[in-house]
Amino acid sequence: MDLFIAIFTGTAIAATPLIFAALGELVVEKSGVLNLGIEGMMLVGAAAAFWAVIAGLPMPVAILAGALAGAAASLLFGVLALTFLTNQYAAGLALAIFGSGVSAFLGRGFGSAPIDALKRIHIPLLSDIPVIGPMFFRFDPMVYFAILMFFVISWFLYRTKSGLILRTIGESPETSHAIGYPVIRIRYLAVLFGGLMAGLAGAYLSVAYTPLWVENMTAGKGWISLALVVFATWRPLRILLGAWLFGGMTILQLQGQALGLAVPSELLSALPYLATIIVLVIISQNRQTLSLHFPASLAKPFRPAT
Amino acid sequence: MLYRIEQRPEPSASMRIAAPIIATALTIAVGSAMFAGLGYDPVSTLQAFFITPISSLNGLSELLLKASPLILIACGLAVGFRANVWNIGAEGQLIIGAIAACGVGLFYPNPESPILLPLMFVAGAAAGMAWAAIPAFLRARLNTNEILVTLMMTYIATLFLSWLVHGPWRDPAGFNYPQTALLPAAAMFEPFDYAYRVNSSVFITVVAVVLMWLFTDRSFLGYKMKVSGAAPHAARYAGFRESSAVWTGLLAGGAAAGIAGMAEVAGPLGQLSPQISPGYGFAAIIVAFIGRLNAFGIVLGGLLMSLLFLGGETVQMNLGLSSSLTRIFQGILLFFLLATDFFIFYRFRRVPEHA
């Protein structure tokens, strides 16, 4: 039972950064913009938050710093992709490389000592219920916040007028512009929001999940988040489920290493990447579902004709 | 006075040439500001970054040594990028090529055989292509996004290499270091001069550049791929199959990266260890873009990128600055390059206040 609880809670924790980053990217892609630079924004967010903790700032400020750093990084992409109409694939890749460089540079003085991780909270009374308590009510606040963000974003995209406008822009920026919506401004906001969420994801990794500084500590989680959006066929609930699936994979793999399975640890570590490929293959078979939810203008540069 | 951005009636030819120069100048300007902000004298730091590395014969040898794999891989990748086939896993294909070549070099029964090096070449190219064939198959037949698959396969390749050098291929006489035994002399490219590290593998890159030029500018397949990239609907209407562009693009990149990995292990490295590439596979993506996906531009882009790698090493050694600066410079350069490209098609036009 203890092992089950450990796997269950470990999964929820490992899924948290993926939920943040993938939900952020979902909003970006729903507006018709493809930002491949999640990995870079996460790394910058992770470095900024870690730096803030070392500098003695309180934890909420550190996490906010990570989010803002991610947003600042996303602005670089936004200017290129939205104002200068560059190829979005190239601009996103540039951001991924740049972010990894910046974070490594910021992190050169961080040392290898762990920091005091974000505290878990034991929700009074509820956390004392046997089994249920340790399973659901003893997480750090960010785990709950990620789930809250899922509800907020689902509500925003499908239950508000602003969400409808955002999705319309993702389908047809020309029509939206003709109706009079500020396409470029809304896309900027979406990109910034995606950066904020990727920064949060990075901050969670460096101040709660790991919590120490390792160069390139995201280890592909940004790219996996990107894959999750495709996996989810651009639907929020499936992002949540996908993130838990990948989180579970990570934890099982770690448990396998801890139990000393006769399989080399490197091969176990390769499992999440392998699983990403397999899941992508399965999802891409259903072309109809993909094209139904796929934002039609994704990655196509748009400039309002004046 | 107001300025407005407007589309040029025709793309500007002079801007096409000026854009990379402006981008490089802006990168250097931002770099100086960054050095100054960090409390280093910008002039001497820039000198350490861009001049010192190439002011000696050894420096020039290192410049070629690093430019060679970058140019080689960028040529292979550009074939795919022209057709909108996004192989961003060249790093993994390089690693697998190096593993296959090193395996042949270590385990071929006759370590003095003159065919050892050619065999390693074939093994490296074939392994790189095989690694790239997986995403090619998945994209061409099963409609799976190649960006994510090539990238995931890079992580898998890195872990596979780590497993090999920590486990089955670890040199028993290597004091427990995670590395293989050294390759025999017949498995190594001959340096031009034993005082310097640059070796005859640069000729492979020269051949690749010529092949790339012939392919893109002189072959029908190259033309078809360009059409598929620029106008997929027109290409389909003309009967060009998308899947052939996917296969050609990914296999060209895989072969080039695999050969680059082979040349690394049979050249400066001489053995496998967990870290065999300083990110050539990723930097080559930037090189391909700086070179505007054509052969001549890629050569220049590769030399510039190589200088960034060398400069990063030099400022690390001489000034104690982190070598991660290299990646920052790479990113900034690509940002500016992409941004200045905008002005090939658009310009600022001054408009009167009351217009």
Chai-1 contact restraints between the chains, C-beta under 6 A:
chainA,res_idxA,chainB,res_idxB,connection_type,confidence,min_distance_angstrom,max_distance_angstrom,comment,restraint_id
A,L80,B,L338,contact,1.0,0.0,6.0,A-B,restraint_1
A,L80,B,A339,contact,1.0,0.0,6.0,A-B,restraint_2
A,F84,B,A339,contact,1.0,0.0,6.0,A-B,restraint_3
A,F84,B,F342,contact,1.0,0.0,6.0,A-B,restraint_4
A,T86,B,L338,contact,1.0,0.0,6.0,A-B,restraint_5
A,Y89,B,W86,contact,1.0,0.0,6.0,A-B,restraint_6
A,A90,B,F289,contact,1.0,0.0,6.0,A-B,restraint_7
A,A90,B,L338,contact,1.0,0.0,6.0,A-B,restraint_8
A,A91,B,L338,contact,1.0,0.0,6.0,A-B,restraint_9
A,A94,B,G331,contact,1.0,0.0,6.0,A-B,restraint_10
A,A94,B,L334,contact,1.0,0.0,6.0,A-B,restraint_11
A,A94,B,F335,contact,1.0,0.0,6.0,A-B,restraint_12
A,I97,B,R327,contact,1.0,0.0,6.0,A-B,restraint_13
A,I97,B,Q330,contact,1.0,0.0,6.0,A-B,restraint_14
A,I97,B,G331,contact,1.0,0.0,6.0,A-B,restraint_15
A,F98,B,G331,contact,1.0,0.0,6.0,A-B,restraint_16
A,S100,B,R327,contact,1.0,0.0,6.0,A-B,restraint_17
A,G101,B,S324,contact,1.0,0.0,6.0,A-B,restraint_18
A,G101,B,R327,contact,1.0,0.0,6.0,A-B,restraint_19
A,G101,B,I328,contact,1.0,0.0,6.0,A-B,restraint_20
A,G101,B,G331,contact,1.0,0.0,6.0,A-B,restraint_21
A,V102,B,I328,contact,1.0,0.0,6.0,A-B,restraint_22
A,A104,B,S324,contact,1.0,0.0,6.0,A-B,restraint_23
A,F105,B,S322,contact,1.0,0.0,6.0,A-B,restraint_24
A,F105,B,S324,contact,1.0,0.0,6.0,A-B,restraint_25
A,R108,B,S322,contact,1.0,0.0,6.0,A-B,restraint_26
A,G220,B,Y155,contact,1.0,0.0,6.0,A-B,restraint_27
A,W223,B,L151,contact,1.0,0.0,6.0,A-B,restraint_28
A,A227,B,L148,contact,1.0,0.0,6.0,A-B,restraint_29
A,P264,B,W163,contact,1.0,0.0,6.0,A-B,restraint_30
A,E266,B,L159,contact,1.0,0.0,6.0,A-B,restraint_31
A,E266,B,S162,contact,1.0,0.0,6.0,A-B,restraint_32
A,E266,B,W163,contact,1.0,0.0,6.0,A-B,restraint_33
A,S269,B,L159,contact,1.0,0.0,6.0,A-B,restraint_34
A,A270,B,I156,contact,1.0,0.0,6.0,A-B,restraint_35
A,A270,B,L159,contact,1.0,0.0,6.0,A-B,restraint_36
A,Y273,B,M152,contact,1.0,0.0,6.0,A-B,restraint_37
A,Y273,B,Y155,contact,1.0,0.0,6.0,A-B,restraint_38
A,Y273,B,I156,contact,1.0,0.0,6.0,A-B,restraint_39
A,T276,B,M152,contact,1.0,0.0,6.0,A-B,restraint_40
A,I277,B,V149,contact,1.0,0.0,6.0,A-B,restraint_41
A,I277,B,M152,contact,1.0,0.0,6.0,A-B,restraint_42
A,L280,B,T144,contact,1.0,0.0,6.0,A-B,restraint_43
A,L280,B,L148,contact,1.0,0.0,6.0,A-B,restraint_44
A,V281,B,L138,contact,1.0,0.0,6.0,A-B,restraint_45
A,V281,B,L142,contact,1.0,0.0,6.0,A-B,restraint_46
A,V281,B,T144,contact,1.0,0.0,6.0,A-B,restraint_47
A,S284,B,L142,contact,1.0,0.0,6.0,A-B,restraint_48
A,S284,B,N143,contact,1.0,0.0,6.0,A-B,restraint_49
A,S284,B,T144,contact,1.0,0.0,6.0,A-B,restraint_50
